[in-house]
Amino acid sequence: MMKFLPLIAVLALSGCATSETTYLNNGEQGLAIDCSGEANSWATCYEKADASCAGTGYRIVGTDGTPASKESDKTLGVDVGNYKNRNVVVVCK
């Protein structure tokens, strides 16, 4: 059980989406949102974007993430052991 404690701690900490200010090539200010991990989803990214833009709306500039696994790659229908990367860059309206 003690061997799994660090893993459980990492999974628990990876449940939050983070955002940081970034600048696009054209000089426009945007937000880079990271919602990676098993506890998050793409919806978490978009919820964080909406909250960060204070309800004014946002425009998605780019997305990057781990592709969805094929059913044949899953164990008993669950994607086990693959860390999910999800990143979205948005510009607030």
MDTraj code that builds the backbone (N, CA, C; nanometers):
import mdtraj as md
import numpy as np

residues = "MET MET LYS PHE LEU PRO LEU ILE ALA VAL LEU ALA LEU SER GLY CYS ALA THR SER GLU THR THR TYR LEU ASN ASN GLY GLU GLN GLY LEU ALA ILE ASP CYS SER GLY GLU ALA ASN SER TRP ALA THR CYS TYR GLU LYS ALA ASP ALA SER CYS ALA GLY THR GLY TYR ARG ILE VAL GLY THR ASP GLY THR PRO ALA SER LYS GLU SER ASP LYS THR LEU GLY VAL ASP VAL GLY ASN TYR LYS ASN ARG ASN VAL VAL VAL VAL CYS LYS".split()
xyz = np.array([
    [0.0818, -0.1187, 0.0000],
    [0.0000, 0.0000, 0.0000],
    [0.0868, 0.1260, 0.0000],
    [0.1965, 0.1230, 0.0727],
    [0.2842, 0.2404, 0.0818],
    [0.3479, 0.2717, -0.0533],
    [0.3617, 0.1714, -0.1394],
    [0.4206, 0.1941, -0.2715],
    [0.3264, 0.2751, -0.3599],
    [0.1973, 0.2659, -0.3361],
    [0.0991, 0.3344, -0.4186],
    [0.0666, 0.4756, -0.3683],
    [0.1106, 0.5088, -0.2483],
    [0.0809, 0.6395, -0.1913],
    [0.1321, 0.7557, -0.2767],
    [0.2569, 0.7524, -0.3270],
    [0.3011, 0.8625, -0.4138],
    [0.2184, 0.8727, -0.5423],
    [0.1796, 0.7610, -0.5979],
    [0.0979, 0.7616, -0.7184],
    [-0.0386, 0.8238, -0.6920],
    [-0.0984, 0.7890, -0.5810],
    [-0.2290, 0.8454, -0.5437],
    [-0.2160, 0.9966, -0.5226],
    [-0.1072, 1.0398, -0.4617],
    [-0.0860, 1.1832, -0.4385],
    [-0.0713, 1.2582, -0.5701],
    [0.0009, 1.2016, -0.6644],
    [0.0178, 1.2657, -0.7950],
    [-0.1152, 1.2744, -0.8682],
    [-0.1928, 1.1688, -0.8664],
    [-0.3227, 1.1709, -0.9329],
    [-0.4169, 1.2722, -0.8685],
    [-0.4111, 1.2837, -0.7377],
    [-0.4971, 1.3801, -0.6684],
    [-0.4577, 1.5231, -0.7031],
    [-0.3289, 1.5482, -0.7138],
    [-0.2818, 1.6828, -0.7459],
    [-0.3030, 1.7190, -0.8918],
    [-0.3174, 1.6218, -0.9778],
    [-0.3329, 1.6509, -1.1200],
    [-0.4787, 1.6777, -1.1566],
    [-0.5636, 1.6976, -1.0588],
    [-0.7052, 1.7184, -1.0844],
    [-0.7450, 1.8616, -1.1135],
    [-0.6531, 1.9549, -1.1081],
    [-0.6869, 2.0952, -1.1274],
    [-0.6346, 2.1457, -1.2611],
    [-0.7146, 2.2274, -1.3256],
    [-0.6711, 2.2924, -1.4484],
    [-0.5961, 2.4196, -1.4108],
    [-0.4884, 2.4484, -1.4825],
    [-0.4107, 2.5689, -1.4569],
    [-0.4082, 2.6548, -1.5820],
    [-0.3948, 2.7850, -1.5626],
    [-0.3845, 2.8753, -1.6767],
    [-0.2743, 2.9760, -1.6516],
    [-0.2126, 3.0194, -1.7602],
    [-0.1105, 3.1230, -1.7499],
    [-0.1186, 3.2116, -1.8733],
    [-0.0813, 3.3352, -1.8554],
    [-0.0848, 3.4315, -1.9644],
    [0.0222, 3.3975, -2.0676],
    [-0.0142, 3.4101, -2.1927],
    [0.0795, 3.3872, -2.3019],
    [0.0545, 3.4924, -2.4086],
    [0.1482, 3.5078, -2.4988],
    [0.1331, 3.6036, -2.6080],
    [0.1450, 3.5299, -2.7406],
    [0.0518, 3.5576, -2.8287],
    [0.0518, 3.4952, -2.9601],
    [0.1525, 3.5641, -3.0506],
    [0.1781, 3.5049, -3.1672],
    [0.2741, 3.5620, -3.2618],
    [0.2355, 3.7022, -3.3069],
    [0.1065, 3.7322, -3.3113],
    [0.0611, 3.8639, -3.3553],
    [0.0592, 3.9660, -3.2409],
    [0.1076, 3.9283, -3.1222],
    [0.1143, 4.0182, -3.0084],
    [-0.0082, 4.0160, -2.9195],
    [-0.1101, 3.9449, -2.9605],
    [-0.2343, 3.9361, -2.8837],
    [-0.2104, 3.8551, -2.7562],
    [-0.2711, 3.9001, -2.6455],
    [-0.2581, 3.8294, -2.5187],
    [-0.3615, 3.7180, -2.5114],
    [-0.3186, 3.6004, -2.4679],
    [-0.4088, 3.4874, -2.4536],
    [-0.3823, 3.4125, -2.3247],
    [-0.4524, 3.3026, -2.3086],
    [-0.4352, 3.2159, -2.1929],
    [-0.4003, 3.0759, -2.2399],
    [-0.2954, 3.0195, -2.1820],
    [-0.2601, 2.8807, -2.2061],
    [-0.3151, 2.8006, -2.0890],
    [-0.4075, 2.7111, -2.1173],
    [-0.4751, 2.6337, -2.0126],
    [-0.4316, 2.4883, -2.0229],
    [-0.3869, 2.4340, -1.9105],
    [-0.3436, 2.2945, -1.9031],
    [-0.4413, 2.2198, -1.8137],
    [-0.5101, 2.1227, -1.8697],
    [-0.6028, 2.0412, -1.7909],
    [-0.5719, 1.8937, -1.8143],
    [-0.4453, 1.8613, -1.8017],
    [-0.3995, 1.7242, -1.8207],
    [-0.4345, 1.6390, -1.7004],
    [-0.4289, 1.5094, -1.7184],
    [-0.4495, 1.4157, -1.6090],
    [-0.5787, 1.3373, -1.6218],
    [-0.5860, 1.2316, -1.5459],
    [-0.7019, 1.1426, -1.5489],
    [-0.8269, 1.2073, -1.4910],
    [-0.8088, 1.2973, -1.3939],
    [-0.9240, 1.3554, -1.3254],
    [-0.9910, 1.4660, -1.4061],
    [-0.9289, 1.5110, -1.5144],
    [-0.9825, 1.6199, -1.5955],
    [-1.0363, 1.5690, -1.7286],
    [-1.0977, 1.6603, -1.8021],
    [-1.1476, 1.6305, -1.9362],
    [-1.1358, 1.7586, -2.0177],
    [-1.1722, 1.7506, -2.1449],
    [-1.1724, 1.8713, -2.2275],
    [-1.2714, 1.9721, -2.1715],
    [-1.3797, 1.9242, -2.1131],
    [-1.4782, 2.0148, -2.0539],
    [-1.4153, 2.0976, -1.9424],
    [-1.3226, 2.0387, -1.8680],
    [-1.2525, 2.1116, -1.7628],
    [-1.1742, 2.2287, -1.8213],
    [-1.1115, 2.2066, -1.9368],
    [-1.0377, 2.3144, -2.0038],
    [-1.1308, 2.4303, -2.0383],
    [-1.2452, 2.3970, -2.0958],
    [-1.3375, 2.5009, -2.1400],
    [-1.4033, 2.5723, -2.0216],
    [-1.4269, 2.5005, -1.9129],
    [-1.4808, 2.5637, -1.7924],
    [-1.3789, 2.6610, -1.7331],
    [-1.2514, 2.6216, -1.7338],
    [-1.1447, 2.7086, -1.6841],
    [-1.1317, 2.8316, -1.7740],
    [-1.1449, 2.8144, -1.9049],
    [-1.1388, 2.9273, -1.9976],
    [-1.2522, 3.0245, -1.9706],
    [-1.3717, 2.9722, -1.9504],
    [-1.4877, 3.0567, -1.9231],
    [-1.4699, 3.1327, -1.7924],
    [-1.4217, 3.0650, -1.6895],
    [-1.3999, 3.1296, -1.5602],
    [-1.2875, 3.2335, -1.5682],
    [-1.1820, 3.2042, -1.6427],
    [-1.0692, 3.2957, -1.6545],
    [-1.1047, 3.4198, -1.7343],
    [-1.1984, 3.4071, -1.8255],
    [-1.2398, 3.5211, -1.9078],
    [-1.3577, 3.5958, -1.8456],
    [-1.3897, 3.5663, -1.7229],
    [-1.4929, 3.6363, -1.6454],
    [-1.6267, 3.6436, -1.7181],
    [-1.6632, 3.5377, -1.7868],
    [-1.7937, 3.5316, -1.8516],
    [-1.8078, 3.6163, -1.9769],
    [-1.6988, 3.6758, -2.0265],
    [-1.7066, 3.7585, -2.1478],
    [-1.6992, 3.6748, -2.2742],
    [-1.6666, 3.5488, -2.2591],
    [-1.6514, 3.4597, -2.3734],
    [-1.5061, 3.4509, -2.4163],
    [-1.4782, 3.3559, -2.5021],
    [-1.3411, 3.3358, -2.5470],
    [-1.3414, 3.2748, -2.6865],
    [-1.2265, 3.2868, -2.7509],
    [-1.2050, 3.2287, -2.8834],
    [-1.0912, 3.1279, -2.8700],
    [-1.1141, 3.0050, -2.9165],
    [-1.0114, 2.9016, -2.9084],
    [-0.9111, 2.9242, -3.0213],
    [-0.7842, 2.9378, -2.9844],
    [-0.6777, 2.9609, -3.0811],
    [-0.6118, 2.8291, -3.1206],
    [-0.5974, 2.7375, -3.0241],
    [-0.5350, 2.6093, -3.0534],
    [-0.5594, 2.5089, -2.9432],
    [-0.5527, 2.3829, -2.9806],
    [-0.5647, 2.2742, -2.8840],
    [-0.4545, 2.1725, -2.9117],
    [-0.4156, 2.1031, -2.8088],
    [-0.3163, 1.9974, -2.8222],
    [-0.3452, 1.8951, -2.7141],
    [-0.3394, 1.7676, -2.7499],
    [-0.3660, 1.6675, -2.6487],
    [-0.3390, 1.5267, -2.6966],
    [-0.3436, 1.4372, -2.6013],
    [-0.3257, 1.2954, -2.6282],
    [-0.4474, 1.2435, -2.7034],
    [-0.4269, 1.1765, -2.8164],
    [-0.5418, 1.1222, -2.8892],
    [-0.6141, 1.0160, -2.8067],
    [-0.7415, 1.0022, -2.8320],
    [-0.8207, 0.9007, -2.7620],
    [-0.7719, 0.7613, -2.8001],
    [-0.7703, 0.6733, -2.7023],
    [-0.7273, 0.5356, -2.7265],
    [-0.8340, 0.4576, -2.8013],
    [-0.7887, 0.3628, -2.8831],
    [-0.8819, 0.2735, -2.9512],
    [-0.9369, 0.1743, -2.8490],
    [-1.0552, 0.1253, -2.8727],
    [-1.1161, 0.0281, -2.7811],
    [-1.0268, -0.0942, -2.7627],
    [-0.9562, -0.1339, -2.8683],
    [-0.8709, -0.2526, -2.8591],
    [-0.7486, -0.2294, -2.7698],
    [-0.7137, -0.1033, -2.7441],
    [-0.5999, -0.0721, -2.6581],
    [-0.6382, -0.0608, -2.5109],
    [-0.7662, -0.0674, -2.4805],
    [-0.8124, -0.0514, -2.3435],
    [-0.8168, -0.1847, -2.2704],
    [-0.8058, -0.1800, -2.1380],
    [-0.8152, -0.2982, -2.0533],
    [-0.9529, -0.3000, -1.9900],
    [-1.0343, -0.3995, -2.0252],
    [-1.1712, -0.4116, -1.9765],
    [-1.2511, -0.2838, -2.0018],
    [-1.2264, -0.2215, -2.1161],
    [-1.3004, -0.1018, -2.1558],
    [-1.2523, 0.0271, -2.0935],
    [-1.1412, 0.0216, -2.0182],
    [-1.0892, 0.1404, -1.9504],
    [-0.9465, 0.1657, -1.9976],
    [-0.9141, 0.2909, -2.0222],
    [-0.7789, 0.3286, -2.0624],
    [-0.6925, 0.3408, -1.9376],
    [-0.6157, 0.2365, -1.9091],
    [-0.5381, 0.2284, -1.7857],
    [-0.3929, 0.2643, -1.8127],
    [-0.3371, 0.3511, -1.7293],
    [-0.1939, 0.3771, -1.7317],
    [-0.1464, 0.4788, -1.8335],
    [-0.2336, 0.5378, -1.9098],
    [-0.1918, 0.6383, -2.0072],
    [-0.2243, 0.7767, -1.9545],
    [-0.1225, 0.8591, -1.9347],
    [-0.1418, 0.9957, -1.8867],
    [-0.1989, 1.0803, -2.0001],
    [-0.3042, 1.1527, -1.9712],
    [-0.3717, 1.2342, -2.0719],
    [-0.3177, 1.3766, -2.0687],
    [-0.2699, 1.4252, -2.1827],
    [-0.2279, 1.5643, -2.1972],
    [-0.3381, 1.6407, -2.2674],
    [-0.3770, 1.7543, -2.2116],
    [-0.4775, 1.8411, -2.2732],
    [-0.4355, 1.9852, -2.2517],
    [-0.4180, 2.0586, -2.3608],
    [-0.3800, 2.1993, -2.3528],
    [-0.4645, 2.2782, -2.4528],
    [-0.5107, 2.3940, -2.4094],
    [-0.5915, 2.4813, -2.4938],
    [-0.5357, 2.6229, -2.4810],
    [-0.5273, 2.6932, -2.5929],
    [-0.4903, 2.8349, -2.5909],
    [-0.6129, 2.9126, -2.6357],
    [-0.6554, 3.0093, -2.5531],
    [-0.7743, 3.0891, -2.5834],
    [-0.7408, 3.2378, -2.5726],
    [-0.8245, 3.3182, -2.6375],
    [-0.8175, 3.4635, -2.6270],
    [-0.9532, 3.5098, -2.5767],
    [-0.9530, 3.5850, -2.4672],
    [-1.0791, 3.6366, -2.4128],
    [-1.1339, 3.7445, -2.5048],
    [-1.2660, 3.7491, -2.5162],
    [-1.3313, 3.8501, -2.6010],
    [-1.3466, 3.9807, -2.5265],
])
top = md.Topology()
chain = top.add_chain()
for i, resn in enumerate(residues, 1):
    res = top.add_residue(resn, chain, resSeq=i)
    for name in ("N", "CA", "C"):
        top.add_atom(name, md.element.get_by_symbol(name[0]), res)
traj = md.Trajectory(xyz[None], top)
